Amino acid sequence: MAAIVARRGGRPVVVCEKTTDGGRKILISGGGRCNILPAELQPERFVTASAPHLARRMLRSWPLDHQREFFEHDAGIPLALETETAKWFPASHRARDVRDGLVALARREGVEFRFDTALTELNPADGRWLVRTSRGEIDAERVILATGGFSVPATGSDGLGLRVAAGLGHAIHETYPALTPLVAEPSVHAPLSGVSLDVRVRAKWQGRVTEAHGGFLFTHRGYSGPSILDVSHVLVRSRMAGGDPATVRVQWCGLDANAWQDALTSASGLVVNVVARQVPQRLAERLVTEASIPSGRLVADLRRTERLALVERLTACPLPWTGDEGYKKAEVTGGGVALDEVHPQTLESVRHPGLFVCGEMLDAFGPIGGFNFAWAWATGRLAGTAASR
């Protein structure tokens, strides 16, 4: 995005790309379908250790409807709204069409791509930049760092840009894997692997509660799904800080404690069958067992202590966890270049004129659902526009 916009500003643009084809995170996103944008932009849901208003300002620099127009009319990628997930996908549901469409547009605009070309060194030189790569040197007037963070290293992300920025004197907020699955050792819920449902998750740490709702998936090693990924940064940071770890509790369906109290006093039949009307059968059986209720217990015979224990399991179930899947499966990198290290209207470095930073390198990320692509597109456009002036 930065290259396309910078080239449109009339400047010659060279993209140095470490991999053979580029855009590999696009290819794996959305299960290979690429959830290219959210249905609604929600800047307040972005996480940053910098001043939140800076992240909001950068994100709002390119309104969502303008981004959609760019993809459909400029890049020629028709989009389709999936209402049940509130995400925009390419109408073809092929992530490759997004990556290939952006590369093709860049080439039509005159951008030069150098694949299999890794950055090795970046030095300011008499008002310009000496860019050393694995395939020679480039003398550049302006440089845009859009190298991503550490997440999904198999796609080529190795944190190089962050190390370069730090070496040039920029303040880097501590980085960590964000939007990553959780691990429990021992995996007490491994027998539920494959069970999925919509839930509400609450993560609590240092007196603050972070909530998320949406899909939840039991895995062989722990837990995944959008609801877990969206709160995982709280748990990751608590583990990194040492001391008491964050706690996680889950409400397994839309019924709250009062609604479950009514259901478990007015219904008839087996307790496990009443619970299974709202959650998957295997999970219902597990929750009844964890509440120390015999599998054959009738609702009419349910003791008060048993009912209270079951209601707690249904509405505020403690989720045991011991770690996370790290950068290997993290959707994004938390932390990064402090937002006050760049000018918010241009993303030009406050320390080095002619150097611009955008995308995942910056200290901000959003929830699952296209938000981080919106951040990438908006900040890439901001940096590319300013760099071409």
C-alpha atoms as one frame of an Amber mdcrd trajectory, in Angstrom:
protein
   0.000   0.000   0.000   2.818   2.392   0.893   4.567   1.638  -2.416   1.415
   2.130  -4.502   0.599   5.483  -2.928   4.201   6.733  -2.998   4.490   5.860
  -6.695   1.286   7.727  -7.423   2.990  10.757  -5.918   5.422  10.685  -8.831
   8.472   9.196  -7.120  10.405   6.164  -8.351   9.759   3.388  -5.826  11.652
   0.174  -5.135  10.232  -2.533  -2.874  12.804  -4.814  -1.255  11.034  -8.026
  -0.244  12.788 -10.805   1.638  10.573 -13.616   0.327  10.100 -14.838  -3.218
   6.571 -13.468  -3.611   5.601 -11.187  -0.677   2.325 -10.700   1.153   2.338
 -14.113   2.763   0.355 -12.979   5.793  -2.387 -11.968   3.392  -2.375 -15.486
   1.956  -2.944 -17.189   5.336  -5.444 -14.726   6.777  -9.072 -15.636   7.301
  -8.381 -19.294   6.700  -7.106 -18.511   3.218 -10.035 -16.196   2.449  -8.501
 -12.914   3.754 -10.825 -10.921   5.991  -9.656  -7.769   4.271 -11.611  -5.198
   6.354 -14.026  -5.058   9.294 -17.620  -4.061   8.666 -17.217  -1.223  11.156
 -14.071   0.540  12.297 -13.775   0.600  16.108 -10.641   2.586  17.051 -11.383
   2.262  20.775 -10.676  -1.477  20.566  -7.053  -0.981  19.537  -4.381  -1.791
  22.107  -1.301   0.389  22.558   1.137   1.393  25.284   1.371   4.776  23.563
  -1.192   7.582  23.785  -4.434   6.031  22.437  -5.456   9.213  20.627  -2.413
   8.864  18.362  -3.493   5.396  17.247  -7.035   6.619  16.647  -5.783   9.552
  14.592  -3.661   7.328  12.378  -6.438   4.796  11.925  -9.013   7.436  10.994
  -6.741   8.998   8.385  -8.360   6.732   5.766 -12.082   6.106   6.379 -13.347
   2.569   5.920 -15.624   3.364   2.975 -12.669   4.950   1.165 -10.595   1.839
   1.778 -13.339  -0.358   0.314 -13.554   1.937  -2.708  -9.803   1.614  -3.241
  -9.903  -2.177  -3.260 -12.920  -2.430  -5.510 -12.179   0.334  -8.006  -8.419
   0.846  -7.928  -7.230  -2.690  -7.246 -10.158  -4.334  -9.043 -10.942  -6.671
  -6.143 -14.727  -7.010  -5.616 -15.635  -7.326  -1.934 -18.469  -9.153  -0.186
 -19.757  -8.466   3.333 -20.205 -11.517   5.542 -22.880 -10.259   7.910 -22.619
 -13.072  10.455 -18.955 -12.251  11.139 -19.112  -8.516  10.280 -16.133  -8.797
   7.910 -15.408  -7.875   4.311 -13.855 -10.613   2.184 -12.874 -10.671  -1.467
 -15.957 -11.841  -3.356 -13.913 -14.775  -4.630 -13.038 -15.770  -1.029  -9.468
 -16.248  -2.235  -6.751 -14.487  -0.249  -4.405 -14.897  -3.198  -6.600 -12.567
  -5.245  -5.959  -9.807  -2.697  -2.199 -10.274  -2.631  -1.909 -10.670  -6.387
  -4.251  -7.745  -7.005  -2.148  -5.387  -4.890   1.111  -6.507  -6.491  -0.404
  -6.132  -9.962  -1.671  -2.633  -9.158   1.754  -1.621  -7.825   3.401  -2.868
 -11.013   0.876  -1.023 -13.197   1.743   2.139 -11.299   5.450   1.547 -11.995
   6.701   0.144  -8.698   9.856  -1.953  -9.017   9.880  -5.170  -6.959  13.084
  -6.872  -5.844  12.126 -10.233  -4.383  14.564 -12.476  -2.519  16.178  -9.246
  -1.327  16.812  -8.825   2.396  17.682  -5.564   4.125  21.063  -5.843   5.840
  21.821  -2.271   6.880  20.233   1.177   6.800  22.290   4.337   7.293  21.562
   8.057   6.906  24.041   9.652   4.511  24.161  13.404   3.793  20.402  13.904
   3.789  19.770  10.654   1.950  19.762   6.961   2.893  22.165   4.190   2.069
  20.172   0.969   1.929  22.336  -2.128   1.958  20.637  -5.340   0.885  21.581
  -8.932   0.153  21.603  -7.940  -3.534  23.507  -4.689  -3.458  23.128  -1.082
  -2.323  20.396   1.467  -3.004  20.832   5.221  -2.656  17.413   6.497  -1.574
  15.953   9.884  -0.783  13.268   8.418   1.464  12.806   5.046   3.166   9.596
   3.455   4.432   9.990   0.628   6.922   7.017  -1.725   6.566   8.656  -4.961
   7.683   6.075  -6.150  10.223   6.960  -7.608  13.610   7.715 -11.109  14.875
   4.360 -12.835  14.348   4.137 -15.942  12.142   7.876 -16.091  11.377   7.210
 -18.728   8.704   5.916 -15.876   6.502   9.237 -14.036   6.741   8.641 -11.836
   9.791  11.779 -11.715  11.906  11.607  -8.307  13.626  14.371  -6.841  11.465
  12.644  -3.482  11.060  12.245  -3.122  14.813  15.932  -3.821  15.335  16.814
  -1.259  12.658  14.528   1.341  14.248  16.027   0.682  17.676  19.534   0.968
  16.251  18.613   4.397  14.881  17.625   5.536  18.368  13.854   5.024  18.351
  12.066   4.050  21.544  10.565   0.573  21.220   7.804  -0.488  23.578   8.274
  -4.056  24.777   7.072  -6.509  22.133   4.996  -9.626  22.757   2.839 -12.109
  20.828  -0.760 -10.889  20.557  -3.897 -12.582  19.237  -2.343 -15.958  20.000
  -3.928 -19.238  21.214  -3.582 -20.266  24.870  -1.997 -23.426  26.226  -2.870
 -25.460  29.328  -0.402 -28.008  30.685  -1.711 -30.462  31.542  -4.434 -29.977
  28.970  -7.380 -30.843  31.179  -9.859 -30.005  28.430  -8.141 -32.000  25.659
 -11.101 -34.438  25.484 -13.192 -31.472  24.281 -10.843 -30.769  21.363 -12.822
 -29.661  18.327 -15.826 -28.357  20.280 -16.632 -24.790  19.255 -19.271 -22.260
  20.250 -19.848 -18.537  20.785 -18.948 -17.353  24.275 -18.102 -14.308  26.369
 -14.602 -14.245  27.881 -13.358 -12.078  30.740  -9.632 -11.743  31.464  -8.678
 -10.021  34.717  -5.244  -8.726  35.634  -4.103  -6.031  38.049  -7.701  -5.122
  38.805  -8.672  -4.508  35.176 -11.122  -6.653  33.222 -10.875  -7.120  29.465
 -13.868  -8.703  27.750 -14.384 -10.297  24.353 -17.162 -12.305  22.785 -17.325
 -14.520  19.754 -16.043 -17.889  18.626 -14.265 -20.225  21.054 -12.481 -23.460
  20.168 -11.095 -26.211  22.385  -7.788 -27.509  21.024  -5.587 -30.465  21.943
  -3.237 -28.091  23.766  -5.632 -25.447  25.099  -7.955 -22.837  23.636  -8.322
 -20.711  20.517 -10.953 -18.820  18.541 -11.533 -15.050  18.205 -12.775 -14.543
  21.777  -9.632 -16.104  23.252  -7.282 -14.427  20.792  -8.756 -11.014  21.574
  -7.904 -11.275  25.291  -4.688 -13.273  24.950  -2.479 -10.173  25.136  -3.599
  -9.648  28.728  -2.481 -13.141  29.700   0.765 -12.949  27.739   1.727  -9.675
  29.390   0.820 -10.963  32.844   3.096 -13.958  32.375   5.920 -11.745  31.115
   5.548  -9.448  34.124   5.802 -12.272  36.640   3.785 -12.312  39.846   0.127
 -13.284  39.835  -1.010 -14.299  36.343  -4.218 -13.060  34.765  -7.361 -15.091
  35.353  -9.839 -16.084  32.648 -13.523 -16.846  33.062 -16.004 -17.895  30.396
 -19.756 -17.495  30.020 -20.649 -20.357  27.718 -23.871 -18.998  26.195 -26.183
 -15.999  26.221 -27.945 -16.984  29.462 -26.756 -15.119  32.545 -26.835 -16.420
  36.135 -30.460 -15.428  36.759 -31.628 -17.021  33.508 -29.840 -20.261  34.393
 -31.320 -20.235  37.889 -34.774 -20.041  36.327 -33.983 -22.767  33.788 -32.634
 -25.118  36.429 -35.662 -24.700  38.679 -38.474 -24.699  36.123 -37.270 -27.312
  33.613 -37.742 -31.066  33.868 -35.632 -34.064  32.937 -31.938 -34.702  33.327
 -29.748 -31.751  34.304 -27.227 -32.531  31.585 -29.959 -32.460  28.921 -31.177
 -29.048  30.098 -27.629 -27.706  29.847 -27.151 -29.347  26.430 -30.032 -27.271
  25.051 -27.715 -24.264  25.211 -24.187 -25.663  24.745 -22.690 -28.638  22.842
 -23.390 -32.047  24.414 -19.767 -32.871  25.237 -19.276 -29.532  26.961 -22.547
 -29.923  28.863 -21.418 -33.287  30.196 -18.059 -31.841  31.221 -19.562 -28.840
  33.032 -21.998 -31.035  34.948 -19.114 -33.276  35.997 -16.966 -30.294  37.046
 -19.858 -29.112  39.207 -19.733 -32.518  40.981 -23.235 -33.452  39.814 -23.944
 -37.121  38.962 -24.711 -37.589  35.262 -28.117 -39.115  36.050 -29.297 -36.281
  38.302 -32.805 -34.976  37.531 -33.536 -31.249  37.681 -36.194 -31.941  40.317
 -33.568 -33.599  42.532 -30.889 -30.924  42.075 -29.555 -29.666  45.382 -29.123
 -25.953  45.969 -25.327 -26.235  46.307 -25.153 -28.242  43.094 -27.262 -25.707
  41.226 -25.085 -22.804  42.417 -21.907 -24.659  41.428 -23.315 -25.443  37.984
 -24.506 -21.869  37.396 -21.008 -20.636  38.186 -19.533 -23.120  35.705 -21.997
 -21.959  33.063 -21.580 -18.205  33.532 -18.121 -17.646  35.071 -16.171 -20.811
  34.407 -12.494 -20.518  35.375 -10.284 -21.498  32.463  -6.958 -23.066  33.470
  -4.016 -21.895  31.370  -0.248 -22.050  31.695   1.077 -20.351  28.555   0.487
 -19.431  24.940   1.487 -20.451  21.420   3.822 -17.450  21.088   4.807 -15.721
  17.861   4.543 -18.955  15.897   0.753 -18.655  15.836   0.253 -15.041  16.916
  -1.756 -12.969  14.460   0.167  -9.780  15.304   2.991  -8.358  17.394   2.078
  -6.249  20.413   4.299  -3.298  21.278   6.730  -1.807  18.786   7.871   1.675
  17.783   6.308   4.167  20.210   3.691   6.228  18.396   5.206   9.513  19.568
   8.398   8.543  17.725   6.670   9.410  14.435   4.704  12.441  13.347   1.036
  11.314  13.460   0.050  13.125  10.265   2.889  11.662   8.164   4.457   8.744
  10.128   7.859  10.312   9.466  10.412   9.652  12.186  10.827  12.492  14.670
  14.515  11.532  14.893  15.449  11.009  11.238  13.864  13.071   8.441  13.149
  10.962   5.391  12.468   7.784   7.385   8.862   6.544   7.717   7.436   3.694
   9.780   4.074   1.982   9.264   2.027  -1.148   9.883   2.762  -3.785  12.491
   6.059  -2.128  13.415   4.069   0.582  15.205   2.853   0.093  18.765  -0.823
  -0.654  18.105  -2.989  -3.619  17.173  -6.680  -4.342  16.946  -8.913  -7.359
  17.520  -9.555 -10.243  15.158 -11.756  -9.432  12.175  -9.901  -7.302   9.618
  -8.938  -4.526  12.037  -5.217  -5.103  11.643  -5.490  -5.045   7.872  -7.344
  -1.728   8.174  -4.424  -0.488  10.292  -1.925  -1.734   7.699  -3.747  -0.122
   4.785  -4.304   3.209   6.597  -0.774   3.593   7.942   0.785   2.374   4.693
  -1.187   5.005   2.785  -0.245   7.701   5.308   3.473   6.918   5.054   3.429
   6.525   1.268   1.601   9.814   0.747   3.998  11.768   2.953   7.139  10.098
   1.601   6.273  11.057  -1.981   5.894  14.754  -1.252
